Structures are given as structure tokens and as C-alpha cells.
Amino acid sequence: MKKFVKNAKFKLMKKALIALFLLFMTNMGSLYYSWYLRWDWFDTIQHFLGGFFVAILMTAYLKDHLISGNKLKNILIIAGATVFIGVVWEFSEFIANQTLVEPTRKYFGIDAYFMGDLADTMTDLLLDMLGAFALFAIHSLWRRNSH
């Protein structure tokens, strides 16, 4: 039984990583085609889904460390881990904005847009968190309906 649980854990992690990779590739395409500048809602969807799939990844990864029967503590652990990844992402956007704008324009002819202002960063982190909470809401509804 333990092997099945471990196998299911890695399958879930693999699916979350594939989804995150697809989001990352969409992000790369959006830089090239300026989707973030063309459609205001595009960034919102990217960060919400990013938070959702990072929360799935963190739930699977931290499964052995979550406390059975303590829903609030588990939600805070997963939401905290998800927001931490979101903060790391925002730092990477800042670093890219400081170092890659000119080379991207010079070598690829792309006017790259890596990050917005403080309000954009705060909105991005909020959407990461809302994506994580959406996972918990869906999971709670699914468990309630399956009993």
C-alpha cells in the first residue's frame, strides 16, 4: 500500500510539474508576442493557475509532513509554501528586468516586459494565494460530495 501511495504522490507531482512547465512556456510565448501588454487579463490567469498548480505540487511534496485532521494548519503550510514560490518568482522577474531587457532587445529584437510596478507585484502574489485557496475549496467540495 505504501508503494501505491508513493507512486500516486509522484504521479501527482509529475502532472503538476508538467502543468507548470506549460505555464512557463506560455509565459515565454507571451514575452515574444506581448500578450501581457495586449490583454490585461492574461497575467491574472497565469498567476492564478501558477498558484493552483504550485499548491498541488507542494501538497504532494509535503504530504508526509502534513498533519492528519488539522485542516487549517495544512492550508497555512501549503499556502505559505505557494506564496514563497510566488515571491521567488517575483524576485526572478525583478532580476530579469534589471539584466535581460537590453540583451533581449539587442539580440532578439524583442521589447521584453518582465515586471510591472509594486501594485502589479502585490496583485500577482494575491493571485498566487487565491490559486492555492481555490485548490483547497475544490478539494473540500470534492471530499464532501464523495462521502
C-alpha positions in Angstrom: 0.0 0.0 0.0 2.8 2.4 0.9 4.4 1.9 -2.6 1.0 2.8 -4.2 0.7 6.0 -2.1 4.3 7.0 -3.0 3.6 6.2 -6.7 0.4 8.3 -6.6 2.4 11.1 -4.9 5.0 11.2 -7.7 2.3 10.9 -10.4 0.6 14.0 -9.0 3.9 15.8 -8.7 4.7 14.9 -12.3 1.3 16.3 -13.5 1.8 19.5 -11.6 5.3 19.9 -12.9 4.1 19.4 -16.5 1.3 22.0 -16.0 3.8 24.4 -14.5 6.2 23.8 -17.4 3.3 24.5 -19.9 2.6 27.8 -18.0 6.2 28.7 -18.2 6.3 28.1 -21.9 3.2 30.1 -22.3 4.9 32.9 -20.4 7.9 32.7 -22.8 5.5 33.0 -25.7 3.7 35.9 -24.1 7.0 37.8 -23.8 7.6 37.3 -27.5 4.1 38.1 -28.7 3.5 40.8 -26.0 0.3 39.1 -24.7 0.8 40.7 -21.2 0.6 44.1 -22.9 -2.2 43.2 -25.3 -4.5 41.5 -22.8 -4.7 42.8 -19.2 -6.4 39.5 -18.0 -3.5 37.3 -19.3 -1.3 38.0 -16.3 -4.2 37.3 -13.9 -4.8 33.9 -15.4 -1.1 33.0 -15.4 -0.6 33.8 -11.7 -3.9 32.2 -10.6 -3.1 29.0 -12.4 0.5 29.1 -11.2 -0.6 29.3 -7.6 -3.1 26.5 -8.2 -0.5 24.1 -9.7 2.3 25.1 -7.3 -0.2 24.3 -4.4 -0.8 20.9 -6.0 2.9 20.3 -6.3 3.5 21.4 -2.7 0.6 19.3 -1.4 2.1 16.2 -3.0 5.7 17.1 -2.0 4.8 17.9 1.7 2.2 15.1 2.1 4.3 13.2 4.6 4.7 16.3 6.7 1.1 17.4 6.8 -0.9 16.8 10.0 -3.9 14.5 9.7 -7.1 16.1 10.9 -5.6 19.7 11.2 -7.0 21.3 8.1 -6.2 24.9 9.0 -2.6 24.2 9.7 -2.2 22.2 6.5 -3.8 25.0 4.5 -1.4 27.6 6.0 1.6 25.3 5.3 0.7 24.8 1.7 -0.5 28.4 1.1 2.8 29.6 2.7 4.9 27.4 0.5 2.9 28.5 -2.5 3.4 32.2 -1.7 7.1 31.6 -1.0 7.4 30.2 -4.6 5.5 33.2 -5.8 7.9 35.6 -4.0 10.9 33.7 -5.6 9.2 34.2 -9.0 8.7 37.9 -8.4 12.4 38.2 -7.5 13.3 36.4 -10.7 11.1 38.9 -12.6 12.9 41.8 -11.0 16.4 40.3 -11.7 15.3 39.6 -15.3 14.0 43.2 -15.6 17.4 44.5 -14.4 19.6 42.3 -16.6 17.7 40.9 -19.6 15.8 43.8 -21.1 18.7 45.2 -23.1 20.2 41.9 -24.3 16.7 40.6 -25.3 16.2 43.8 -27.4 19.7 43.7 -28.9 20.0 40.0 -29.8 16.4 39.0 -30.4 14.7 42.3 -31.3 12.1 41.7 -28.6 11.0 44.6 -26.3 10.7 42.4 -23.2 8.4 43.2 -20.4 9.4 41.3 -17.2 7.6 43.1 -14.4 5.2 45.9 -13.6 5.1 48.2 -10.6 4.5 47.4 -6.9 0.7 47.1 -7.4 1.3 44.5 -10.1 3.6 42.5 -7.8 1.1 42.6 -5.0 -1.7 41.5 -7.3 0.5 38.7 -8.6 1.2 37.4 -5.1 -2.5 37.7 -4.2 -3.4 35.7 -7.3 -0.9 33.0 -6.4 -2.5 32.8 -3.0 -6.0 32.7 -4.5 -4.9 29.9 -6.8 -3.8 27.9 -3.7 -7.1 28.6 -1.9 -9.0 27.5 -5.0 -7.3 24.2 -4.7 -8.4 23.8 -1.1 -12.0 24.9 -2.0 -12.2 22.3 -4.8 -10.6 19.6 -2.7 -13.1 20.3 0.2 -16.1 20.2 -2.2 -14.9 17.1 -3.8 -14.4 15.3 -0.5 -17.8 16.5 0.8 -19.5 15.1 -2.4 -17.6 11.8 -2.3 -18.9 10.9 1.2 
